[in-house]
Amino acid sequence: MRQFRILDYIIIFVLSFVFFIIQIIGAPTLGTVLGVILFAAGVSLVLGTITNLIRLLFRKVES
């Protein structure tokens, strides 16, 4: 499985954020469902990225 690049996370987060805004404004049900799913996916990916960056920092500190 290939590693996500930072750009991938940025694109996914922006997409999920856009869907989240659409949901807030009041979209059809499909938009709301997609917005919730994509926003949750974006948040979890961003949290995963932060976790990976912290791990990398700790590895560099240890070595």
Residue, then its C-alpha position, 0 to 999 in steps of 0.5 A: m500500500r503506497q503512503f499518502r503524500i501530504l498533498d493527498y491529505i490536503i485534497i481530501f480535507v478540502l473536499s470533505f470541508v466543501f461537502f461539510i459546508i454544503q451540508i450546513i447550508g442545507a443540501p439534499t439528503l444525498g449531499t448531507v450523507l456524502g458530506v458526513i462521510l467525507f468529513a469524517a474520512g477527512v478528519s480521520l485522515v488528518l488525525g492519522t497524518i498528525t499521528n504519523l508525523i509525531r511518530l516520525l519525529f519521535r523516531k528521529v529523536e531516538s536515533 
